[in-house]
């Protein structure tokens, strides 16, 4: 299900209903928000009838100023109108087989003083928000300085601090975009005025959601399309190997390392063998953290039901053991998302799993490559084509297509004194390794979670194992 928001700069044109029907069909949109419609009353109703949606909510335009049309298919959405004014319509949506969430359609006033009432209204909404919340529309404000190019510079031409403060105070995250950065053009001036924002709950509820900037139609604004899910499939078996810090908390981890670590024949072969052993151990012994948590909760619920029938020492002891295991699983879950989020400014151990999970989703959204321009300037979105482009780029980059010239470094290095030569040539001590380990960033060496260091020498290599508290 897709939702489109567009500042159409007038809905009274003769071909406008046909254009909206074409956009609806092309982008599979069953909810469309039209802003700055410029028409109202019976004339607006006639246009909406031609567009073809069976449900709507309208904030009428004031002359040629403003206007918010929310149009949807009642077979796809159940919509409740919660609050509205000239700059926002606040809705509660329930889709087919989907959870209920909040959507706010925004048309920020072009006048900066008038927009202040919009920021105040958004802050007032936050106090009563207990669901996933997404805001979509034309804010007529910049969140960052780089969202504007061209035109003349002035005191008001950069990012708006009041908009930034509102986004921060409301705990909102920018949804990002696919396509060209800017959504509004006038002459050589381009800006990103249209966007989507959401809270952390919405980010977690719609992990695969994306926002796409559509091609320009008749307006100086670009329409934006919120795609709640994507059809792209990913091969999970091709993901690169990554060490999971939560493994260290398992009591069997040390034994597995001692039995699997062997670099006597070849360091590279030993690493590959150890990595494969870790994968197998993760599948057979450590298991899926989330499935283990669900299983433990079911068992605890079953024990609670049984104990309600009468006392049972065996079940009471089992309940205590399962609660301990459940707490351990919660620690492992938080540790997993902490590691994935790569947060450095917040402490692990305060049950911030939801925050770490949300941070991970935001990072993944920012790092996800959904399109690339090829050598002809065409936008490529197909996954297989993107893989081939990336492979070809690096294959050409590192291709040995130049004649082989001898590599000469005569007199390229400064002379070293005796002390420096000794320092370079001396054996590496365990103290050197300890210092190096504890200077690595958090959760790369688990600096703040080390209870002891045990070192095992194998073929002159010291393997340092860190044990989580």
ABEGO torsion letter per residue (X at the ends): XBBBBBBAGEAABAAAAAAAAAAAAAAGBABBBBBGAGBBEAAAAAAAAAAGBABBBBBBBBEABEEBBBBBBAAABBBBBABBBAABBBBBBBBBGBBBBBBBBBBBBABAAAAAAAAAAAAAAAAABABBBBBBEBAGBBABAAABBEEBBBAAABBBAAAAAAAAAAGBBBAEBBEBABABBBEABBBBABBBBBBAAAAAABAABBBBBBBBBABABBBBBBBABBABBBBAAABBBBBBAAAAABAAAAAAAAAABBAAABAAAAAAAAAAAAAAAAAAAAEBAAAAAAAAAAAAAAAAAAAAAEBBAAAAAAAAAAAAAAAAAAAAAAAAAAAAAGBAABBBGAGAAAAAAAAAAAAAAAABBABBBBAAGBBBABAAAAAAAAAAAAAAAABBABBBBBBBABGABBBBBAAAAAAAABBBBAAAAAAAAAABBBGAAGAAABABBBBBBBGGBBBBBBBBX
